[in-house]
Amino acid sequence: MKLNKHGLSIGIQRVEDKFYLTLKVIGTLTHEDYETINPLIDSALLNYKDAKIKAFIDCSQLDGWELKAAWDDLKLGLKHGNKFEKIAILKGKEWIKLGAKVSSWFIEGEIKNFENEDEAFAWLNK
């Protein structure tokens, strides 16, 4: 019997005018996940108009998105896309890499895929 695992871990830290967002997803991203993620990001950025976000997204256990969650992801990119400075994606599968290329149309910052977590964080902190 196959177990359907699902989990979401989010961290937000502010250092001066920089925001560090860490996100790890296990299983399939859902609309409900974005109902958790979006208010956290909105709240963190509320009083920081010119804030820049450096994001680390661990996709090593991501299986995909529900259709409504994919729409939520697009809306998040449109709303905050100009605030992302760098996005490091850990262990992005080919379809995630393709999605990152499409996302780059809506996000000003750099998006890069990594196989190694230490290299991803080193790049984010350059």
Residue pairs with C-beta under 8 A, 6 or more apart in sequence:
4 27
5 26
5 27
5 61
6 26
6 27
6 28
6 30
7 24
7 25
7 26
7 27
8 23
8 24
8 25
8 26
8 29
8 33
8 36
8 37
9 22
9 23
9 24
9 25
10 21
10 22
10 23
10 36
10 37
10 40
11 20
11 21
11 22
11 23
12 19
12 20
12 21
12 22
12 40
12 41
12 44
13 19
13 20
14 20
14 44
14 48
14 51
17 48
17 50
17 51
17 52
18 51
18 52
18 53
18 54
18 85
19 44
19 45
19 48
19 51
19 52
19 53
19 54
19 83
20 53
20 54
20 55
20 56
20 124
21 41
21 53
21 54
21 55
21 56
22 55
22 56
22 57
22 58
23 37
23 55
23 56
23 57
23 58
24 57
24 58
24 61
25 33
25 57
25 58
25 59
25 61
25 62
26 61
26 62
27 61
27 62
27 63
28 62
28 63
28 64
28 65
28 66
28 69
29 62
29 64
29 65
29 66
29 69
29 73
30 66
30 68
30 69
31 66
31 68
31 69
31 72
33 69
34 69
34 72
34 73
34 76
37 76
38 72
38 76
41 53
41 76
41 80
45 51
45 53
45 80
45 83
51 83
52 83
52 84
52 85
52 109
53 80
53 83
53 84
53 85
53 109
54 84
54 85
54 86
54 87
54 88
54 124
54 125
55 84
55 86
55 87
55 88
56 88
56 90
56 120
56 121
56 124
57 87
57 88
57 89
57 90
58 90
58 91
58 117
59 89
59 90
59 91
59 92
59 93
59 96
60 90
60 91
62 93
62 96
64 95
65 73
73 103
74 106
77 103
77 106
77 107
78 106
81 106
81 107
81 108
82 107
82 108
84 107
84 108
84 109
85 109
85 110
86 109
86 110
86 111
86 112
86 123
86 124
87 100
87 107
87 109
87 110
87 111
87 112
88 112
88 114
88 120
88 121
88 123
88 124
89 96
89 97
89 100
89 111
89 112
89 113
89 114
89 120
90 113
90 114
90 115
90 117
90 120
91 114
91 115
92 100
92 113
96 113
97 113
100 111
100 113
101 111
103 111
104 111
112 120
112 123
114 120
114 123
